Amino acid sequence: MNDYAQHAEPQNAESSGTSYGPVIGWAVALVLAAVAAVVVVWQVNEQLYSPETTAESYWEALRAGDGSQALGHFHSVPEFTQEEEVDHLLLSDEPLQHSIELIDSAALAGTEAGAELDFVVDEETYTTSLPLARTGSSWGFFDTWELAPSGITWFEVEVPGAPQGGIGQVQVNGEPVNLEGEAARLAAFVPTVAQLSIDSQWLSGSATHVVTAAEDGESSAERVTLELEASDEAASVLREELTSYFENCDQQVLMPSGCPVGISTSNRVDPDTISWSFPDPEEFSLTFDAESWQVTHEELVAQISFDAVHHHTGEQVNETAEVPFELDIEVGASGEDLVVSINGATP
């Protein structure tokens, strides 16, 4: 019996060790599988569901000029987009594509807060954040990221003197936007480049505005002032009117009718030798401000020369004189016409 017991105990121990082997193996396999699953979930989350991936997809939509696809990356849009006064032109395809054509050297990089885009416009470097928000999860594992509402902002274009200049629209990336008085409000994606211009027959002006995210992460309203300038055609009309006015004053008399110049002399004048000269119309400048058209010039002086016989000696003399004068010039747009009114006055 003792010999049998001694042989039986090692056999039982060996049998017990053999029975636990598969269990331990399965446990190790399950642990490894769980670790592998966690790694896979982490990798998928980082590569497919990261904020940077969402930012890249949004940027690709902007680069494609696809406004609808870009809007699809937003969790919600700002309330101001529902206001009637806010124009949505820059959220549409063609103006958006025009914006992208103005952006060079774009580089997207991930940040702790989401993503950041560096780009160049007209040789100037800009940086903007792409505001992202975690909006939930997919399948219980993967984070869902979308653009925050502040990824759409708005700005105001102000055109001082637009009503006085007969201006009712401004061109934005090649498309017309109506002005409300002197201003227009436009919604825009972050980032957007807006080329603003007015190119009417009599007035012109241009500006470029680059839209970036507000530093405080909230929607901000910037004001872009578009200064109006008299067009070359308007300046040409003014010069033509001045030329005509001065030509009318170039009469072979000492006191031209309807003109703010004239002299008198006691000598006997040969009228055929009377010659007047007036300022060069090219020396007059036409500008426009928020109030009205303005004409600027140096001091106005006309010159006259003529031959005469001296009333005492009978000697033949040549007389010359400088005659200062003033002009009241009013310019205004009436429909498609530029009206120039010139009235003379003596100092």
MITOR-804148 format. One record per atom (N, C-alpha, C): x, z negated, y negated. Coordinates in steps of 0.2 Angstrom, whole numbers, padded with zeros to 4 digits, always signed. Each point is the difference from the previous one (the first is absolute). Layout:
<atoms>
XZY ...
</atoms>
This chain:
<atoms>
+0004+0000+0006 -0004+0000-0006 +0004+0000-0006 +0006-0004+0000 +0004+0000-0006 +0003+0006-0002 +0003+0003+0006 +0003+0007-0001 -0005+0005-0003 -0006+0000+0003 -0005+0004-0003 -0002-0001-0007 +0000-0006-0002 -0002-0001-0007 +0006+0002-0005 +0006-0001+0003 +0006+0002-0005 +0000+0007-0001 -0002+0004+0005 +0000+0007+0000 -0006+0003-0004 -0006-0004+0000 -0006+0002-0003 +0000-0001-0008 +0004-0005-0003 +0000-0001-0007 +0003+0006-0004 +0006+0002+0002 +0003+0006-0004 -0005+0006+0000 -0003+0001+0006 -0004+0006+0001 -0006-0001-0005 -0003-0006-0001 -0006-0001-0005 +0003+0001-0007 +0006-0002-0002 +0002+0001-0006 +0001+0007-0002 +0003+0003+0005 +0002+0008-0001 -0007+0003-0001 -0005-0001+0004 -0006+0003+0000 -0004-0001-0007 +0001-0006-0003 -0003-0002-0006 +0003+0004-0006 +0007+0000+0000 +0003+0004-0005 -0001+0008+0000 -0001+0002+0006 -0002+0007+0001 -0007+0002-0003 -0005-0005+0000 -0007+0001-0002 +0000+0000-0008 +0004-0004-0003 +0000+0000-0007 +0003+0005-0004 +0004+0004+0004 +0004+0006-0003 -0004+0005-0004 -0005+0002+0004 -0005+0005-0003 -0003-0002-0006 -0002-0007+0000 -0004-0002-0006 +0004-0001-0006 +0007-0002+0001 +0004+0000-0006 +0002+0007-0003 +0000+0005+0005 +0001+0007-0002 -0005+0002-0004 -0006-0001+0002 -0006+0002-0004 -0001-0003-0006 +0002-0006-0001 +0000-0004-0006 +0005+0003-0005 +0006+0001+0002 +0005+0003-0004 -0002+0007-0002 -0003+0004+0004 -0003+0007-0002 -0005-0001-0005 -0005-0005+0001 -0005-0001-0005 +0003-0001-0007 +0005-0005+0000 +0003-0002-0006 +0003+0006-0004 +0004+0004+0004 +0003+0006-0002 -0005+0005-0003 -0005+0001+0004 -0006+0004-0003 -0003-0002-0006 -0001-0007-0001 -0003-0002-0006 +0005+0001-0006 +0007-0001+0002 +0004+0001-0006 +0001+0007-0002 +0000+0004+0005 +0000+0007-0001 -0006+0003-0004 -0006-0003+0002 -0006+0001-0004 +0000-0002-0007 +0003-0006-0001 +0001-0002-0007 +0004+0004-0004 +0006+0002+0003 +0004+0005-0003 -0003+0007-0002 -0004+0002+0005 -0003+0007-0001 -0005-0001-0006 -0004-0006+0000 -0005-0001-0005 +0004+0000-0007 +0005-0004+0000 +0004-0001-0006 +0003+0007-0003 +0002+0004+0005 +0003+0007-0002 -0005+0004-0003 -0006+0000+0004 -0005+0005-0002 -0003-0003-0007 +0000-0006-0001 -0003-0003-0006 +0005+0002-0006 +0006+0000+0001 +0005+0001-0005 +0001+0008-0001 -0001+0004+0005 +0001+0007-0001 -0006+0004-0002 -0006-0002+0002 -0006+0003-0001 -0005-0004-0004 +0000-0006-0001 -0004-0004-0004 +0003-0004-0005 +0006+0002-0002 +0003-0004-0005 -0002+0002-0007 +0001-0004-0005 -0002+0002-0007 +0004+0007-0002 +0006+0000+0002 +0004+0006-0002 -0003+0006+0003 -0002+0000+0006 -0003+0006+0003 -0007+0002-0004 -0004-0005-0002 -0006+0002-0004 +0002+0003-0006 +0006-0003-0004 +0002+0003-0006 +0002+0007+0001 +0004+0001+0005 +0002+0007+0002 -0005+0005+0001 -0006-0002+0003 -0005+0004+0001 -0004+0002-0006 -0001-0005-0004 -0003+0000-0007 +0004+0005-0004 +0007-0001+0000 +0004+0005-0004 +0000+0007+0002 -0001+0001+0007 +0000+0007+0002 -0007+0003-0002 -0005-0004+0000 -0006+0003-0003 +0000+0002-0007 +0004-0004-0004 +0001+0002-0007 +0004+0006-0001 +0005+0000+0005 +0005+0006-0001 -0004+0007+0002 -0005-0001+0005 -0004+0006+0002 -0005+0001-0005 -0001-0004-0005 -0005+0002-0005 -0007-0001+0002 -0001-0005+0005 -0006-0001+0003 -0003-0007-0002 -0004+0001-0005 -0003-0006-0003 -0005-0004+0004 -0004+0003+0004 -0004-0003+0005 +0004-0004+0005 +0005+0003+0003 +0004-0003+0005 +0003-0007-0003 +0003+0001-0006 +0003-0006-0004 -0005-0005-0001 -0006+0001-0002 -0005-0005-0001 -0002-0003+0007 +0001+0003+0005 -0002-0003+0007 +0005-0005+0002 +0006-0001-0004 +0004-0005+0002 -0001-0007-0004 -0006+0000-0004 -0001-0006-0004 -0006-0004+0003 +0002-0006+0000 -0005-0005+0003 -0007+0000-0004 +0001+0001-0007 -0005+0000-0005 +0003+0003-0006 -0005+0003-0005 +0003+0002-0006 -0002-0004-0006 +0003+0000-0005 -0002-0004-0006 -0006+0001-0003 -0003-0005-0003 -0007+0001-0002 +0000+0005-0006 +0005+0000-0004 +0000+0005-0005 -0001+0007+0002 +0001+0002+0006 -0001+0007+0002 -0007+0002+0000 -0004-0005+0000 -0008+0001+0000 -0002+0001-0007 +0004-0001-0005 -0002+0001-0007 -0001+0007-0002 -0005+0002-0004 -0001+0007-0002 +0006+0002-0005 +0002-0005-0004 +0006+0003-0005 +0006+0001+0004 +0001-0001+0006 +0007+0001+0003 -0001+0006+0004 +0005+0005-0002 +0000+0006+0003 +0005+0000+0007 -0003+0003+0005 +0004+0000+0007 +0004+0006+0001 +0001+0004-0005 +0004+0007+0001 +0006-0001+0003 +0004-0005-0001 +0007-0001+0003 +0000-0002+0007 -0006-0002+0002 -0001-0002+0007 -0002+0006+0005 -0001+0006-0003 -0002+0006+0003 +0007+0004+0002 -0001+0005+0004 +0005+0003+0003 +0005+0004-0004 -0003+0005-0004 +0005+0004-0004 +0004-0004-0005 -0003-0004-0004 +0004-0004-0005 +0004-0005+0003 -0001-0002+0006 +0004-0004+0004 +0006+0004+0003 -0001+0006+0002 +0006+0004+0002 +0004+0002-0006 -0003+0001-0006 +0004+0001-0006 +0005-0006-0001 -0003-0006+0001 +0004-0006-0001 +0006-0001+0004 -0001+0002+0007 +0005+0000+0004 +0006+0004-0001 -0002+0006-0003 +0005+0005-0002 +0005-0002-0005 -0003-0005-0004 +0005-0003-0005 +0004-0006+0002 -0001-0002+0006 +0004-0005+0003 +0006+0002+0004 +0006-0002-0001 +0006+0001+0003 +0003-0006+0004 +0004+0002+0005 +0004-0005+0003 -0004-0007+0002 -0005+0001+0003 -0004-0006+0002 +0003-0003+0006 +0000-0007+0000 +0003-0003+0006 -0004-0007+0001 -0003+0000+0006 -0004-0006+0002 +0004-0005+0004 -0001-0006-0002 +0003-0006+0004 -0004-0006+0000 +0001-0003+0006 -0004-0006+0001 +0002-0006-0003 -0004-0004-0002 +0002-0007-0004 -0004-0005+0004 +0002-0007-0003 -0004-0005+0003 -0007+0000-0002 -0002+0003-0005 -0007+0000-0002 -0004+0006+0002 +0004+0005+0003 -0003+0006+0003 +0005+0006-0001 -0001+0004-0005 +0004+0006-0001 +0001+0001-0007 +0006+0004-0002 +0002+0002-0006 +0002+0007-0001 -0002+0004-0005 +0002+0007-0001 +0004+0001-0006 +0006+0003+0001 +0004+0002-0005 -0001+0007-0001 +0000+0003-0006 -0001+0007-0002 +0003+0002-0007 +0000+0006-0001 +0003+0003-0006 -0005+0004-0003 -0001+0000-0007 -0004+0004-0004 +0003+0002-0006 +0002+0006-0001 +0003+0002-0006 +0007-0003-0001 +0004-0001+0006 +0006-0003+0000 +0000-0007-0002 -0006-0003+0000 +0000-0008-0001 -0003-0003+0007 +0004-0005+0002 -0002-0004+0006 -0005-0005-0001 -0005+0000+0005 -0005-0005+0000 -0001-0003+0007 -0002-0006+0000 -0001-0004+0006 -0007-0003+0000 -0004+0001+0005 -0007-0004+0000 -0001-0003+0007 -0003-0005+0000 -0002-0003+0007 -0006+0004+0002 -0002+0000+0006 -0006+0003+0003 -0004-0007+0003 -0004-0002-0004 -0004-0006+0002 -0004+0000+0006 +0002-0004+0005 -0003+0000+0007 -0003-0007+0001 -0005+0001+0005 -0004-0007+0002 -0001+0001+0007 +0001-0006+0003 -0002-0001+0008 -0007-0001+0000 -0004+0005+0003 -0007-0001+0000 -0003-0002+0007 +0004-0001+0005 -0002-0002+0006 +0004+0002+0006 -0002+0000+0006 +0004+0002+0005 -0004+0005+0005 +0004+0004+0004 -0003+0004+0005 +0002-0002+0007 -0005+0000+0004 +0001-0002+0007 +0002-0007+0001 -0001-0004-0006 +0002-0007+0000 +0008-0001+0000 +0004+0005+0000 +0007+0000+0000 +0003+0003-0007 -0002+0005-0002 +0003+0005-0005 -0003-0002-0007 +0005-0001-0004 -0003-0001-0007 -0002+0007-0003 -0005-0001-0004 -0003+0006-0004 +0002-0001-0007 +0003+0005-0003 +0002+0000-0007 -0003+0006-0004 -0003-0002-0006 -0003+0006-0004 +0003-0001-0007 -0001+0005-0004 +0002-0001-0007 -0005-0004-0004 +0003-0005-0004 -0004-0004-0004 -0004+0004-0006 -0005-0003-0002 -0004+0003-0006 +0005+0002-0006 +0005-0004-0001 +0004+0001-0006 +0005+0006+0001 -0001+0003+0006 +0004+0007+0001 -0004+0006-0004 -0006-0002-0003 -0003+0005-0004 +0000-0004-0007 +0002+0003-0005 +0000-0003-0007 -0003+0005-0004 -0001-0001-0007 -0002+0004-0005 +0004+0000-0006 +0000+0005-0004 +0003+0000-0007 -0005+0004-0005 +0002-0001-0006 -0004+0003-0005 +0004+0005-0004 -0003+0005-0001 +0004+0005-0005 -0004+0000-0006 +0004-0001-0006 -0003+0000-0006 +0003+0006-0004 -0005+0003-0004 +0002+0006-0004 -0002-0001-0007 +0004-0004-0004 -0002-0001-0007 -0002+0006-0004 -0006+0000-0003 -0002+0005-0004 -0003+0006+0004 -0002-0001+0006 -0003+0005+0004 -0006+0003-0003 -0005-0004-0002 -0006+0003-0003 +0001+0004-0006 +0005-0003-0005 +0001+0004-0006 +0004+0006+0002 +0003+0001+0005 +0004+0006+0002 -0004+0004+0004 -0007-0002+0002 -0004+0005+0004 +0002+0000+0007 +0004-0006+0002 +0002+0000+0007 -0005-0004+0005 -0002+0003+0005 -0005-0004+0004 +0003-0001+0007 +0005+0003+0002 +0003+0000+0007 +0008-0001+0000 +0002-0003+0005 +0007+0000+0001 +0002+0002+0007 +0005+0004+0001 +0002+0003+0006 +0004-0005+0004 -0002-0002+0006 +0004-0005+0004 +0002+0004+0007 +0006+0001+0000 +0003+0004+0006 -0004+0006+0001 -0001+0004-0006 -0003+0006+0001 -0007+0001+0000 -0004-0006+0000 -0007+0000+0000 -0003-0004-0006 -0006+0003-0002 -0003-0003-0006 -0003-0007+0001 +0001-0005-0005 -0004-0006+0001 -0003-0001-0007 -0006-0002+0000 -0004-0001-0007 +0002-0006-0003 +0001+0000-0007 +0001-0006-0004 -0006-0003-0002 +0000-0007+0000 -0006-0003-0003 +0003-0003-0007 -0002+0004-0005 +0003-0001-0007 +0008+0002+0000 +0004-0005+0000 +0007+0001+0000 +0003-0001+0007 -0003-0002+0005 +0003-0003+0006 -0003+0002+0006 +0004+0000+0006 -0003+0001+0007 +0003-0005+0004 -0003-0002+0005 +0003-0005+0005 +0000+0003+0007 +0006+0000+0003 +0001+0003+0007 +0002-0005+0005 -0003+0001+0006 +0003-0004+0006 +0005+0004+0003 +0005-0004+0003 +0006+0004+0003 +0003-0004+0006 +0002+0003+0005 +0004-0003+0005 +0007-0003-0002 +0002-0005+0003 +0007-0002-0001 +0005+0003+0006 +0004+0005-0002 +0002+0002-0007 -0003+0007-0001 -0001+0001-0007 -0002+0007-0002 +0004+0001-0007 +0001+0007+0000 +0002+0003-0007 -0005+0004-0003 -0002-0002-0006 -0005+0004-0004 +0003+0003-0006 +0000+0007+0001 +0002+0004-0006 -0006+0001-0005 +0000-0002-0006 -0005+0000-0004 +0001+0005-0006 -0005+0004-0002 +0002+0005-0005 -0007+0002-0003 +0001+0002-0006 -0005+0004-0004 +0003+0006-0003 -0003+0006+0001 +0003+0006-0003 -0006+0004-0002 -0003-0002-0006 -0005+0004-0003 +0003+0005-0005 -0004+0003-0003 +0003+0006-0005 +0003-0003-0005 -0002-0006-0003 +0003-0003-0006 +0004-0006+0001 -0001-0004+0006 +0003-0006+0001 +0003+0000+0007 +0006-0004+0001 +0003+0000+0006 +0003-0007+0001 +0001-0002+0006 +0003-0007+0001 +0001+0000+0008 +0005-0004+0002 +0002-0001+0007 +0003-0007+0001 -0001-0002+0006 +0003-0007+0002 +0000+0000+0008 +0005-0004+0003 +0000-0001+0007 +0000-0007+0001 -0005-0002+0005 -0001-0007+0001 +0001-0001+0008 +0004-0005+0001 +0002-0002+0007 -0004-0007+0002 -0004+0001+0005 -0004-0006+0002 +0004-0004+0006 +0001-0006-0001 +0003-0004+0005 -0004-0007+0001 +0001-0003+0005 -0004-0007+0001 +0002-0005-0005 -0005-0004-0002 +0001-0005-0005 +0004-0005+0004 +0004-0003-0004 +0005-0005+0002 -0003-0006+0003 -0006-0002-0003 -0004-0006+0002 -0004+0001+0006 +0000+0007+0002 -0004+0001+0006 -0008+0002-0001 -0002-0001-0007 -0006+0001-0002 -0001+0007-0003 -0006+0003+0000 -0001+0006-0004 +0001-0001-0007 +0004+0005-0003 +0001-0001-0007 -0002+0007-0004 -0001-0001-0006 -0002+0006-0004 +0005+0001-0005 +0004+0006+0000 +0004+0002-0004 -0003+0005-0005 +0003+0000-0006 -0003+0005-0005 +0006+0005-0002 -0002+0007+0001 +0005+0005-0002 -0003+0004-0006 +0004+0000-0005 -0002+0003-0006 +0003+0007+0000 -0005+0005-0001 +0002+0007-0001 +0000+0002-0007 +0005+0001-0003 +0000+0001-0007 -0001+0008-0001 -0004+0002-0005 -0002+0007-0001 +0005+0002-0005 +0002+0007+0001 +0004+0003-0005 -0003+0007-0002 +0001+0002-0006 -0003+0007-0002 +0004+0005+0004 -0004+0005+0003 +0003+0005+0004 +0004+0005-0005 +0004+0004+0003 +0003+0005-0004 -0005+0005-0003 -0005+0001+0004 -0005+0005-0003 -0004-0003-0006 -0001-0007+0000 -0003-0003-0006 +0005+0000-0006 +0007-0001+0001 +0005+0000-0005 +0000+0007-0003 -0001+0005+0005 +0000+0007-0003 -0005+0002-0004 -0006-0003+0001 -0006+0001-0004 +0001-0003-0007 +0003-0006+0000 +0001-0003-0007 +0005+0004-0004 +0005+0003+0004 +0005+0004-0004 -0003+0006-0003 -0004+0003+0004 -0004+0007-0002 -0004-0002-0006 -0004-0005+0000 -0004-0002-0006 +0004-0001-0006 +0006-0004+0001 +0004-0001-0006 +0003+0006-0003 +0002+0005+0005 +0003+0006-0002 -0005+0004-0004 -0006+0000+0002 -0005+0004-0004 -0002-0004-0006 +0000-0006+0000 -0001-0004-0007 +0006+0002-0005 +0006-0001+0002 +0005+0002-0004 +0001+0007-0003 -0002+0004+0005 +0000+0007-0002 -0006+0002-0005 -0005-0004+0000 -0005+0001-0005 +0002-0003-0007 +0004-0005+0001 +0003-0003-0007 +0006+0004-0003 +0002+0005+0004 +0006+0004-0003 -0003+0006-0004 -0002-0002-0006 -0003+0004-0004 +0005+0001-0006 -0001+0006-0003 +0005+0002-0006 -0003-0003-0006 -0001-0006+0000 -0003-0004-0006 +0004-0006-0001 -0001-0004-0006 +0004-0006+0000 -0005-0006+0002 -0007+0002+0001 -0004-0005+0002 -0005+0003+0006 +0003+0000+0006 -0004+0003+0005 -0007-0003+0001 -0005+0004+0001 -0007-0002+0001 +0000-0004+0006 -0004-0006+0000 -0001-0003+0007 +0006-0003+0003 +0005-0001-0004 +0007-0003+0003 +0002-0006-0005 +0003-0005+0003 +0002-0006-0003 +0007+0001-0004 +0002+0006-0002 +0006+0001-0004 -0001+0004-0006 +0004-0001-0005 +0000+0004-0006 +0004-0002-0005 +0003+0004-0005 +0004-0002-0005 -0002+0004-0007 +0002-0002-0005 -0001+0003-0006 +0006+0001-0004 +0001+0006-0004 +0006+0001-0004 -0002+0003-0007 +0004-0001-0004 -0001+0003-0007 +0003+0007+0000 +0004+0002+0005 +0003+0007+0000 -0005+0005+0002 +0001+0006-0001 -0004+0006+0002 +0002+0002+0007 -0004-0001+0005 +0002+0001+0007 -0002+0007+0002 +0005+0003+0004 -0001+0006+0003 -0004-0002+0007 -0006+0002+0001 -0004-0003+0006 +0002+0004+0006 +0003+0006-0001 +0002+0003+0007 +0006-0003+0003 +0004-0005-0004 +0006-0003+0003 -0002-0007+0002 -0006-0002+0000 -0002-0007+0002 +0000-0001+0008 +0004-0005+0002 +0001-0001+0007 -0001-0007+0002 -0004-0002+0004 -0001-0006+0003 +0003-0001+0007 +0003-0006+0001 +0002-0001+0007 -0003-0007+0002 -0002-0001+0006 -0003-0006+0002 +0003-0003+0006 -0001-0006+0002 +0003-0003+0006 -0001+0004+0006 +0005-0001+0005 -0001+0004+0006 -0005-0004+0005 -0005+0004+0002 -0005-0004+0004 +0003-0003+0007 +0006+0002+0002 +0003-0003+0005 +0002-0007-0001 +0000-0002-0006 +0003-0007-0002 -0006-0005+0000 -0006+0003+0002 -0006-0005+0001 -0001-0002+0007 -0001-0006+0001 -0001-0002+0007 -0007-0003+0001 -0003+0002+0006 -0007-0002+0002 +0001-0005+0005 -0003-0006-0001 +0000-0005+0006 -0008-0002+0001 -0001-0004+0005 -0006-0003+0001 +0001-0007+0002 -0005-0005-0003 +0000-0007+0003 -0007-0002+0001 -0001-0006+0001 -0006-0003+0003 -0006+0001-0006 +0002+0001-0006 -0005+0001-0005 -0001+0007-0002 +0005+0005+0000 -0001+0006-0003 +0006+0005+0001 -0001+0006-0002 +0006+0004-0001 +0004-0002-0006 +0006+0001+0000 +0005-0002-0006 +0004+0006-0001 +0001+0002-0006 +0005+0005-0003 +0005-0003-0004 +0006+0000+0002 +0006-0003-0004 +0005+0006-0002 +0003-0002-0006 +0004+0005-0003 +0004-0004-0005 +0006+0004-0003 +0004-0003-0005 -0004+0001-0007 +0004-0002-0005 -0003+0001-0007 -0001+0008-0001 -0006+0001-0003 -0002+0007+0000 +0002+0003-0007 +0004+0005-0001 +0002+0003-0006 +0000+0008+0001 -0003+0003-0005 +0000+0007-0001 +0005+0002-0005 +0002+0006+0001 +0005+0003-0005 -0003+0006-0003 +0002+0001-0006 -0003+0006-0004 +0006+0003-0004 +0001+0007+0000 +0005+0003-0004 -0004+0006-0004 +0002+0002-0006 -0002+0006-0003 +0004+0001-0006 -0001+0006-0002 +0004+0003-0006 -0005-0001-0006 +0004-0001-0006 -0004-0001-0006 +0004+0001-0006 -0004+0001-0006 +0004+0002-0006 -0001-0007-0004 +0006-0002-0003 +0000-0007-0003 -0004+0001-0007 -0005-0004-0001 -0005+0000-0006 +0004+0000-0006 +0006-0003-0001 +0003-0001-0006 +0005+0006-0001 +0005+0001+0005 +0005+0004-0001 -0001+0007+0003 -0005+0001+0004 -0002+0006+0003 +0005+0002+0006 +0004-0005+0001 +0005+0001+0006 -0004+0001+0006 +0003+0004+0005 -0003+0000+0007 +0003-0006+0004 -0004-0004+0003 +0002-0005+0004 -0004+0000+0006 +0004-0004+0005 -0003-0001+0007 -0002-0007+0000 -0006-0002+0002 -0002-0007+0000 -0002-0002+0007 +0002-0006+0002 -0001-0003+0007 -0003-0007-0001 -0004-0002+0005 -0003-0007-0001 -0002-0002+0007 +0001-0007+0001 -0003-0003+0006 -0006-0004-0002 -0006+0002+0004 -0006-0003-0001 -0002-0004+0006 +0000-0007-0001 -0003-0004+0006 -0007+0000+0000 -0003+0000+0006 -0007+0000+0002 -0002-0004+0006 -0006-0001+0001 -0002-0004+0006 -0006+0004+0004 +0000-0001+0006 -0005+0003+0004 -0004-0005+0004 -0007+0001+0000 -0004-0004+0004 -0002+0004+0006 +0003-0002+0006 -0001+0005+0006 -0004-0004+0005 -0006+0002+0002 -0004-0003+0005 +0000+0005+0006 +0000-0003+0006 +0000+0003+0006 -0005-0003+0005 -0004+0004+0003 -0005-0003+0005 -0002+0006+0005 -0002-0003+0006 -0002+0005+0005 -0008+0000+0000 -0002+0006+0000 -0007+0002+0000 -0002+0005+0006 -0002-0003+0005 -0001+0004+0006 +0007+0003+0003 +0000+0006+0000 +0006+0003+0002 +0005+0002-0005 -0002-0001-0006 +0004+0002-0006 +0003-0006-0003 +0006+0001-0003 +0004-0005-0004 -0001+0002-0007 -0003-0005-0004 -0002+0002-0007 +0005-0003-0005 +0003+0004-0004 +0005-0003-0005 -0002+0001-0007 -0001-0005-0003 -0002+0000-0007 +0006-0002-0005 +0001+0005-0005 +0006-0002-0004 -0002+0000-0008 +0001-0005-0003 -0002-0001-0007 +0006-0002-0004 +0001+0003-0006 +0006-0002-0004 -0001-0004-0005 +0005-0004-0002 -0001-0005-0006 +0007+0000-0004 +0000-0001-0006 +0006-0002-0004 +0001-0007+0000 +0007-0002+0000 +0002-0007+0001 -0003-0004-0006 
</atoms>
